[in-house]
């Protein structure tokens, strides 16, 4: 039985390595594109609810960007009570828009974004692009111009960057690279960037969308109740036509998250907020996912140890192949975060923790506490 399970794990990892869009290569990066003949107007929207800790630095970074064209920044203040609005104004935001109470059927973030998009028709009526960012994402001075240049050069309806997350401290340095790795596995960037593949993905912290594409999908109303709003948004745009192109890449210093991930609870809550939504709130999918995580990530190293101790040659070979491929595919993401190669052996432990986070996400949903964020539960 151990040999059969080891064989299954080896085949699974061989398939993941050769197929699934080579997700593990972590090679989709924002490269420099030729400058357009004319720089189109951009309106940036930051939805913010009680973000006093980071909003000042984020707004200042937006205002100090080197974009050559018209650039307008709107902070959508979602009923903050910690001084977020005042700090945004003091930091130079062009407009701070106070958002009305969230109606039934909407998430707070999407309601704030929708109101800001509607308001942008007055604030920046000629804008060709809408830059949707989060209140904890700090952009480099040239990020906006590089995103626009790429979008213009490649005729992209959506151009997105997965921000570099905070990986300080033992918990974050251990779990954040694994988070990025698992996201790439769920949403392989090369497949999302292929117009002939129906898979779509984006990273909500930094999304440059063509305004006509946002209008064509009906704005945020199209996805008003989505918890995984970025990928849902990307899917809606990519499905507009067979010729609609989107792009998602990994950021280094182009987009950096200021959200503190040093505590285990911070990472746990980030995952548990949406993990069960990713599984369509299905107990069957939950069972299959947890079982799959155990068989693919945990079984191989445990069988490797057992096979070595009891000298089961075939189990040793198959589990060894699985473990070697697991470490090999994880290394590019570890390198992205400046981690040592040997840390690849910790991926099974991280996978076990993420399986536990996924199960806790389901528990929260069953208790009526799902999708918790900033004092709200969806």
C-alpha positions as CSV (number, residue, x, y, z in Angstrom):
1,X,0.0,0.0,0.0
2,X,2.8,2.4,0.8
3,X,4.4,1.7,-2.6
4,X,1.1,2.4,-4.3
5,X,0.6,5.7,-2.5
6,X,4.2,6.7,-3.2
7,X,3.7,5.8,-6.9
8,X,0.6,8.0,-6.9
9,X,2.5,10.9,-5.3
10,X,5.4,10.5,-7.8
11,X,3.0,10.6,-10.8
12,X,1.2,13.6,-9.3
13,X,4.4,15.6,-9.0
14,X,5.6,14.6,-12.4
15,X,2.3,15.9,-13.8
16,X,2.5,19.1,-11.8
17,X,6.0,19.7,-12.9
18,X,5.4,19.0,-16.6
19,X,1.9,20.3,-17.0
20,X,-0.3,22.9,-15.2
21,X,1.3,25.8,-17.1
22,X,4.7,25.4,-15.5
23,X,3.2,27.4,-12.6
24,X,6.3,26.8,-10.4
25,X,8.8,28.7,-12.6
26,X,7.7,32.0,-11.1
27,X,8.9,33.6,-14.3
28,X,6.1,36.0,-15.1
29,X,7.6,39.4,-14.4
30,X,6.9,43.0,-15.4
31,X,9.4,43.9,-18.1
32,X,10.0,47.3,-19.7
33,X,7.8,48.1,-22.7
34,X,8.2,50.9,-25.3
35,X,6.6,54.1,-24.2
36,X,3.3,54.9,-26.0
37,X,3.2,57.9,-28.3
38,X,0.6,59.5,-26.0
39,X,0.2,58.6,-22.3
40,X,-3.5,58.0,-21.6
41,X,-5.1,59.4,-18.4
42,X,-5.3,57.1,-15.4
43,X,-7.5,57.3,-12.4
44,X,-6.3,55.3,-9.3
45,X,-8.8,54.1,-6.7
46,X,-7.9,52.9,-3.2
47,X,-10.7,51.4,-1.2
48,X,-9.9,52.0,2.5
49,X,-11.6,51.0,5.7
50,X,-9.6,51.7,8.9
51,X,-6.3,51.7,7.2
52,X,-4.6,54.5,9.3
53,X,-1.5,52.4,9.7
54,X,-0.6,52.3,6.0
55,X,-2.7,54.8,4.1
56,X,-0.3,57.7,4.5
57,X,2.7,55.9,3.0
58,X,0.6,54.4,0.2
59,X,-1.0,57.7,-0.8
60,X,2.3,59.4,-0.8
61,X,3.8,56.7,-3.0
62,X,1.0,57.1,-5.5
63,X,1.3,60.9,-5.6
64,X,5.0,60.8,-6.1
65,X,4.8,58.4,-9.1
66,X,6.6,59.5,-12.3
67,X,3.7,58.9,-14.7
68,X,3.9,61.3,-17.6
69,X,0.2,61.5,-18.3
70,X,-2.8,62.7,-16.3
71,X,-3.1,60.9,-13.0
72,X,-5.9,61.2,-10.5
73,X,-6.0,59.4,-7.1
74,X,-9.3,58.8,-5.3
75,X,-9.4,57.2,-1.9
76,X,-12.8,55.6,-1.3
77,X,-13.2,55.9,2.5
78,X,-15.5,53.0,3.6
79,X,-16.8,54.4,6.9
80,X,-13.5,54.4,8.6
81,X,-13.3,55.6,12.3
82,X,-9.6,55.6,12.8
83,X,-8.6,58.8,10.9
84,X,-8.0,57.1,7.6
85,X,-9.7,59.8,5.6
86,X,-7.8,62.6,7.3
87,X,-4.5,60.9,6.8
88,X,-5.3,60.3,3.1
89,X,-6.1,64.0,2.6
90,X,-3.0,65.1,4.5
91,X,-0.8,62.8,2.4
92,X,-2.0,64.4,-0.8
93,X,-4.9,62.3,-2.2
94,X,-6.6,64.3,-4.9
95,X,-10.0,63.2,-3.6
96,X,-11.3,61.4,-0.6
97,X,-14.8,60.0,-1.3
98,X,-17.0,59.1,1.7
99,X,-18.8,55.9,0.8
100,X,-22.5,55.4,1.8
101,X,-23.4,52.3,3.9
102,X,-23.0,49.0,2.2
103,X,-26.3,47.7,0.7
104,X,-27.4,44.1,1.0
105,X,-25.7,41.7,-1.5
106,X,-22.4,43.7,-1.7
107,X,-19.0,43.3,-0.1
108,X,-17.7,46.5,1.4
109,X,-14.6,46.7,-0.8
110,X,-16.5,46.3,-4.1
111,X,-19.2,48.8,-3.0
112,X,-16.5,51.3,-2.3
113,X,-14.8,50.7,-5.6
114,X,-18.1,50.9,-7.5
115,X,-18.9,54.3,-6.0
116,X,-15.4,55.6,-6.7
117,X,-15.6,54.4,-10.4
118,X,-18.9,56.2,-10.8
119,X,-17.4,59.3,-9.2
120,X,-14.4,59.1,-11.5
121,X,-16.6,60.0,-14.4
122,X,-16.6,63.5,-12.9
123,X,-13.1,63.5,-11.4
124,X,-11.4,62.1,-14.5
125,X,-13.9,61.8,-17.4
126,X,-11.2,61.1,-20.0
127,X,-9.4,58.3,-18.1
128,X,-8.6,55.3,-20.3
129,X,-7.5,53.2,-17.4
130,X,-8.6,52.5,-13.8
131,X,-5.8,51.5,-11.4
132,X,-7.3,49.5,-8.5
133,X,-5.0,49.1,-5.6
134,X,-5.3,48.3,-1.9
135,X,-4.7,50.6,1.0
136,X,-1.6,48.6,2.1
137,X,0.1,48.3,-1.3
138,X,3.0,50.7,-1.9
139,X,4.0,51.2,-5.5
140,X,7.4,52.1,-6.8
141,X,7.7,55.5,-8.6
142,X,7.7,53.9,-12.1
143,X,5.2,51.2,-11.6
144,X,2.2,53.0,-13.1
145,X,4.1,54.0,-16.2
146,X,5.5,50.5,-16.7
147,X,2.0,49.0,-16.3
148,X,0.4,51.4,-18.7
149,X,3.3,51.0,-21.3
150,X,2.8,47.2,-21.1
151,X,-1.0,47.5,-21.4
152,X,-0.7,49.8,-24.4
153,X,2.0,47.8,-26.1
154,X,0.2,44.5,-25.8
155,X,-3.4,45.7,-25.9
156,X,-4.3,44.3,-22.5
157,X,-7.7,44.8,-20.9
158,X,-6.3,44.0,-17.5
159,X,-2.7,44.2,-16.3
160,X,-2.0,43.0,-12.7
161,X,0.8,42.5,-10.3
162,X,1.0,40.1,-7.4
163,X,2.5,42.3,-4.7
164,X,5.5,41.2,-2.7
165,X,4.1,40.3,0.7
166,X,5.7,40.9,4.0
167,X,7.9,37.9,4.8
168,X,9.6,39.1,8.0
169,X,9.9,36.9,11.0
170,X,9.8,33.1,11.4
171,X,6.2,32.6,10.6
172,X,6.0,34.8,7.5
173,X,9.4,33.7,6.1
174,X,8.1,30.1,6.4
175,X,4.5,30.5,5.2
176,X,4.5,33.5,2.8
177,X,6.6,31.9,0.0
178,X,4.3,28.8,0.3
179,X,1.3,31.1,0.0
180,X,2.6,32.5,-3.3
181,X,3.5,29.0,-4.5
182,X,0.0,27.7,-3.8
183,X,-1.6,30.7,-5.5
184,X,0.5,30.0,-8.6
185,X,-0.6,26.4,-8.5
186,X,-4.3,27.3,-8.2
187,X,-4.0,30.0,-10.9
188,X,-1.0,29.3,-13.1
189,X,0.1,32.7,-14.4
190,X,1.1,31.4,-17.9
191,X,-2.3,29.9,-18.3
192,X,-4.1,33.1,-17.1
193,X,-2.0,35.1,-19.5
194,X,-2.9,32.9,-22.5
195,X,-5.9,34.3,-24.4
196,X,-6.7,30.8,-25.6
197,X,-7.0,29.4,-22.1
198,X,-10.2,30.1,-20.2
199,X,-8.5,30.3,-16.8
200,X,-8.2,33.9,-15.5
201,X,-6.5,35.4,-12.5
202,X,-5.5,38.8,-11.1
203,X,-4.0,40.1,-7.8
204,X,-6.3,42.7,-6.2
205,X,-3.6,44.7,-4.7
206,X,-2.5,46.1,-8.1
207,X,-4.8,45.9,-11.1
208,X,-4.7,48.2,-14.1
209,X,-8.0,47.8,-16.0
210,X,-9.1,49.4,-19.2
211,X,-12.1,51.5,-18.4
212,X,-14.2,50.4,-21.4
213,X,-13.7,46.8,-20.2
214,X,-14.9,47.6,-16.7
215,X,-18.0,49.3,-18.3
216,X,-18.5,46.3,-20.6
217,X,-18.8,43.9,-17.7
218,X,-21.2,46.2,-15.9
219,X,-18.8,47.5,-13.3
220,X,-18.4,46.0,-9.9
221,X,-22.1,45.1,-9.8
222,X,-21.1,42.1,-11.9
223,X,-19.1,40.6,-9.0
224,X,-20.8,42.5,-6.1
225,X,-20.8,39.6,-3.6
226,X,-17.4,38.0,-4.6
227,X,-15.0,37.4,-1.7
228,X,-12.2,36.4,-4.2
229,X,-13.0,39.5,-6.1
230,X,-9.7,39.9,-8.0
231,X,-9.8,36.6,-9.8
232,X,-13.6,36.9,-10.3
233,X,-13.0,40.3,-11.8
234,X,-10.3,38.9,-14.1
235,X,-12.6,36.1,-15.3
236,X,-15.4,38.6,-16.1
237,X,-13.0,40.7,-18.2
238,X,-11.3,37.8,-20.0
239,X,-14.7,36.3,-20.9
240,X,-15.8,39.5,-22.7
241,X,-14.5,38.1,-26.0
242,X,-12.1,35.5,-27.4
243,X,-9.7,38.3,-28.1
244,X,-9.6,40.0,-24.7
245,X,-6.2,39.7,-23.2
246,X,-5.1,39.9,-19.5
247,X,-1.8,39.6,-17.8
248,X,-0.7,38.7,-14.3
249,X,2.9,38.8,-13.0
250,X,4.9,38.6,-9.8
251,X,6.3,41.9,-8.4
252,X,9.7,42.4,-6.7
253,X,9.8,46.0,-5.7
254,X,7.2,47.3,-8.1
255,X,4.4,46.7,-5.6
256,X,5.1,45.9,-2.0
257,X,2.5,45.0,0.7
258,X,2.9,46.9,4.0
259,X,0.5,44.6,5.8
260,X,2.3,43.0,8.8
261,X,2.5,39.2,8.4
262,X,4.8,38.4,11.3
263,X,2.2,36.7,13.4
264,X,0.7,33.3,12.6
265,X,-2.8,34.7,13.2
266,X,-2.3,37.4,10.5
267,X,-1.6,34.7,7.8
268,X,-4.2,32.3,9.2
269,X,-6.9,35.0,8.9
270,X,-5.8,36.0,5.5
271,X,-6.3,32.5,4.2
272,X,-9.3,31.4,6.3
273,X,-11.3,34.5,5.1
274,X,-11.6,33.2,1.5
275,X,-10.4,29.5,1.4
276,X,-13.8,27.9,1.7
277,X,-15.2,30.4,-0.9
278,X,-12.5,29.1,-3.2
279,X,-14.0,25.7,-2.8
280,X,-17.5,27.0,-3.6
281,X,-18.6,26.3,0.0
282,X,-18.7,22.6,-0.9
283,X,-18.0,19.9,1.8
284,X,-17.2,17.5,-1.0
285,X,-14.5,19.8,-2.4
286,X,-13.3,20.5,1.1
287,X,-12.8,16.8,1.8
288,X,-11.2,16.3,-1.6
289,X,-8.8,19.2,-1.1
290,X,-7.7,18.2,2.4
291,X,-7.2,14.5,1.3
292,X,-5.3,15.7,-1.8
293,X,-3.0,17.9,0.3
294,X,-2.3,14.9,2.5
295,X,-1.6,12.5,-0.3
296,X,0.5,14.9,-2.5
297,X,2.4,16.9,0.1
298,X,2.5,14.8,3.3
299,X,2.5,11.2,2.2
300,X,5.7,11.3,0.1
301,X,8.1,12.5,2.9
302,X,6.5,10.2,5.5
303,X,6.8,7.2,3.2
304,X,10.3,8.2,2.3
305,X,11.3,8.0,5.9
306,X,9.4,4.7,6.4
307,X,10.8,3.1,3.2
308,X,14.3,4.0,4.1
309,X,13.9,2.6,7.6
310,X,12.3,-0.7,6.4
311,X,14.1,-0.7,3.1
312,X,11.2,-0.8,0.7
313,X,13.1,-0.1,-2.6
314,X,10.1,0.8,-4.8
315,X,8.4,2.9,-2.1
316,X,11.8,4.6,-1.6
317,X,12.3,5.4,-5.3
318,X,8.7,6.7,-5.9
319,X,8.6,8.8,-2.7
320,X,12.1,10.1,-3.4
321,X,11.0,11.2,-6.9
322,X,8.0,13.0,-5.4
323,X,10.0,14.7,-2.7
324,X,12.7,15.8,-5.2
325,X,10.2,17.2,-7.6
326,X,8.4,19.0,-4.8
327,X,11.6,20.7,-3.7
328,X,12.6,21.5,-7.2
329,X,9.3,23.2,-8.1
330,X,9.3,25.2,-4.8
331,X,12.8,26.6,-5.2
332,X,12.0,29.4,-7.7
333,X,9.5,30.9,-5.3
334,X,11.8,30.6,-2.4
335,X,14.5,32.4,-4.4
336,X,12.0,35.2,-5.2
337,X,11.7,35.8,-1.4
338,X,15.5,35.4,-0.8
339,X,15.1,32.1,1.1
340,X,17.7,29.3,1.2
341,X,17.2,26.2,-1.0
342,X,17.1,23.8,2.0
343,X,13.9,25.4,3.1
344,X,12.1,23.5,0.3
345,X,12.0,20.5,2.7
346,X,9.6,22.5,4.9
347,X,6.9,22.7,2.1
348,X,5.0,19.6,3.4
349,X,4.8,21.2,6.9
350,X,3.5,24.4,5.3
351,X,1.0,22.4,3.2
352,X,-0.3,20.8,6.4
353,X,-0.8,24.2,8.0
354,X,-2.6,25.5,4.9
355,X,-4.9,22.5,4.9
356,X,-5.7,23.3,8.5
357,X,-6.4,26.9,7.5
358,X,-8.7,25.7,4.8
359,X,-10.6,23.6,7.2
360,X,-10.9,26.4,9.7
361,X,-12.3,28.6,6.9
362,X,-15.1,26.0,6.5
363,X,-15.7,26.0,10.2
364,X,-16.1,29.8,10.2
365,X,-18.6,29.6,7.4
366,X,-20.7,26.9,9.1
367,X,-20.7,29.1,12.3
368,X,-21.9,32.1,10.2
369,X,-18.5,33.9,10.7
370,X,-17.2,33.5,7.1
371,X,-15.4,36.2,5.1
372,X,-14.6,38.3,8.2
373,X,-12.8,41.6,7.3
374,X,-12.6,44.9,9.1
375,X,-15.5,44.1,11.5
376,X,-17.8,42.7,8.8
377,X,-18.8,39.1,8.1
378,X,-20.0,37.9,4.7
